[in-house]
Amino acid sequence: MLSTLPPELLQLLSRQRWLLPVLARFDGVPGLRFAELLGRLGLPRDSLVRTLELARAQGWIARNPGHGHPLRPEYVLTAEGRAVAAIAAQLAARLEGAGLAPGDLTRWSLPALRAIALGAERFNDLARALAPASPRALSQTLQTLLANGLVAREVEDGFPPSSRYRLSEQGRAVAV
């Protein structure tokens, strides 16, 4: 699944920790109120405000002008947002099926899984595939993916030693 998605969309969905689960909640419902999202997801209020603002800036959600009090707004998906919410719901279900919570992944986790699924095995291959990511961010992402069991690392003897990364069974379940 990840290999068929545009890398820019994965980077946007990974940009903020709560964006993927928030958009997944919108899938298949006509609209959601702020308080309802806050209660269902159990996230801090300011995090939800930032997440909804990012989704509004991307054009995926909008305030429902005919519903709710200004202090308790309802949000609805735009036409583009419906397609993105369906993708987010599928990704969230796969991550949940792998036993991962929204905070278990870094900003570059989904793009890195996509790059590994498409054949990038070495650190430099991944760095080229995830061009705006710094080497430190990529290193932390790989450590997180290894710790969560989504990626396996093979160290090859030689001078200097080199590493190859591949998807684990759990990682394949999320990525493919």
Secondary structure as GFF3:
##gff-version 3
##sequence-region A 1 176
A	DSSP	three_ten_helix	2	4	.	.	.	ID=ss1
A	DSSP	alpha_helix	7	14	.	.	.	ID=ss2
A	DSSP	alpha_helix	19	26	.	.	.	ID=ss3
A	DSSP	beta_strand	32	33	.	.	.	ID=ss4
A	DSSP	alpha_helix	34	41	.	.	.	ID=ss5
A	DSSP	alpha_helix	45	58	.	.	.	ID=ss6
A	DSSP	beta_strand	61	69	.	.	.	ID=ss7
A	DSSP	beta_strand	72	77	.	.	.	ID=ss8
A	DSSP	alpha_helix	79	97	.	.	.	ID=ss9
A	DSSP	three_ten_helix	102	104	.	.	.	ID=ss10
A	DSSP	alpha_helix	109	117	.	.	.	ID=ss11
A	DSSP	alpha_helix	123	129	.	.	.	ID=ss12
A	DSSP	alpha_helix	135	147	.	.	.	ID=ss13
A	DSSP	beta_strand	151	156	.	.	.	ID=ss14
A	DSSP	beta_strand	162	167	.	.	.	ID=ss15
A	DSSP	alpha_helix	169	175	.	.	.	ID=ss16
###
